[in-house]
Amino acid sequence: MSERILNFNDFEALAAQILQAGNILRFVANGNSMRPFILDGEIVEIEPARPGQLKRGDVVLCRLEQDWLVLHRIVGLKGDAGKQKLVIQGDAMPLPDGAITPEQVLGRVAAVYRGERRRRVDEHFLFFLAMIWMEAAPLRPILIDLWHGLRGNRKRG
């Protein structure tokens, strides 16, 4: 697999072109807003998604109004089917980003590569964990601290 480093505008244009043509897009995630489900440096696989296919719990690659591309989870749906808005939020973020239109979504995360292992995000166990994580929003900071504490103790032991 060849590696190319692109600036934001070039990446956004290429990502949109690849997904609109019905192809899969893979790239290295950058940032910590989706911890613990997507880690900085992991490869994410994005599949095309039509607006009617999007549902609560999906992780989407979307364009925010500030001209940012983010991978965040749909945590809520607002409005009628014709004028529906998607409320998105990073799994490690305390508050939602706000509501976006389905047209702002470039694609949906299909899988995450953790090392050599490919994990589909719609696997029943992972999807179940994601649903619990969404509902536990007020407890996330405590759970993240607990997770880091357990991982630190395991590495030392």
Residue pairs with C-beta under 8 A, 6 or more apart in sequence:
6 14
8 67
8 69
11 27
11 69
12 63
12 69
15 25
15 27
15 46
15 61
15 69
15 106
15 107
16 106
18 24
18 25
19 25
19 46
19 47
19 48
19 61
19 106
19 107
20 48
22 48
23 48
24 45
24 46
24 47
24 110
25 45
25 46
25 61
25 107
26 43
26 44
26 45
26 46
26 113
27 43
27 44
27 46
28 41
28 42
28 43
28 44
29 38
29 39
29 40
29 41
29 42
29 43
29 44
29 71
29 112
30 40
30 41
31 40
32 39
32 40
32 92
33 70
33 71
33 72
33 90
33 91
33 92
33 93
34 59
34 71
34 72
34 73
34 90
34 91
34 92
35 91
35 92
35 144
36 91
36 92
36 144
36 147
37 59
37 91
37 112
37 121
37 126
37 129
37 130
37 133
38 44
38 59
38 71
38 91
38 109
38 112
39 114
42 112
42 113
42 114
43 112
43 113
44 71
44 109
44 111
44 112
44 113
45 109
45 110
45 111
45 112
45 113
45 118
46 61
46 106
46 107
46 108
46 109
46 110
47 107
47 108
47 109
47 110
48 107
48 108
49 58
49 60
49 105
49 107
49 108
51 84
51 102
51 103
51 105
53 108
54 60
54 74
54 86
54 102
54 105
54 108
55 74
55 77
56 74
56 75
56 76
56 77
56 134
57 73
57 74
57 127
57 130
57 131
57 134
58 73
58 74
58 108
58 109
59 71
59 72
59 73
59 74
59 108
59 109
59 121
60 71
60 72
60 73
60 74
60 86
60 88
60 105
60 106
60 107
60 108
60 109
61 69
61 70
61 71
61 105
61 106
61 107
61 108
61 109
62 69
62 70
62 72
62 86
62 88
62 100
62 104
62 105
62 106
63 69
63 100
63 104
63 106
64 70
64 97
64 100
64 104
65 100
69 106
70 88
70 90
70 97
71 109
72 88
72 89
72 90
72 93
72 97
73 88
73 89
73 90
73 91
73 130
73 134
74 86
74 87
74 88
75 87
75 88
75 89
75 96
75 134
75 137
76 86
76 87
76 96
77 84
77 85
77 86
77 87
78 84
78 85
78 86
78 87
78 99
79 85
84 102
85 99
85 100
85 101
86 99
86 100
86 101
86 102
86 105
87 96
87 98
87 99
88 96
88 97
88 98
88 99
88 100
89 95
89 96
89 97
89 137
90 97
91 130
91 133
91 140
92 140
92 144
94 137
94 140
94 141
109 121
110 120
110 121
110 122
111 118
111 119
111 120
111 121
112 118
112 119
112 121
113 119
119 126
120 126
121 127
121 130
133 140
136 143
